Amino acid sequence: GRLDGAAPLLGDGYRVEARLVLASRRGVVVVPSGALVSENQAWSVFRVAAGRAARRALRVGARGGDRAEVLDGVVAGDTVVVFPPDKLTDGALVRRVHP
């Protein structure tokens, strides 16, 4: 049905799928949100280099869903620890595990 002056209404059984794009940028570095570590209102990640974890401070930009934009702190191609355990320390030995 339609009310006078209103947009047409959808009937029963209709489904609408929508995707909102809040920001779109080329050449940005993103990390999985699960790699972010929050401490004292600052963000960091554990970057992996030569088999060791190295904590790196980050400047985080847009965040959404399972990813976060990194403005400074890591570069494209860096490997980071996702869901780091609370006991992980700077310089700890780590190894890559494939699910």
Secondary structure as UniProt FT lines:
FT   TURN            4..5
FT   TURN            12..13
FT   STRAND          29..32
FT   HELIX           33..35
FT   STRAND          37..39
FT   TURN            40..41
FT   STRAND          42..49
FT   TURN            50..51
FT   STRAND          52..64
FT   TURN            65..66
FT   STRAND          67..72
FT   TURN            76..77
FT   STRAND          79..80
FT   TURN            86..87
FT   TURN            90..91
//
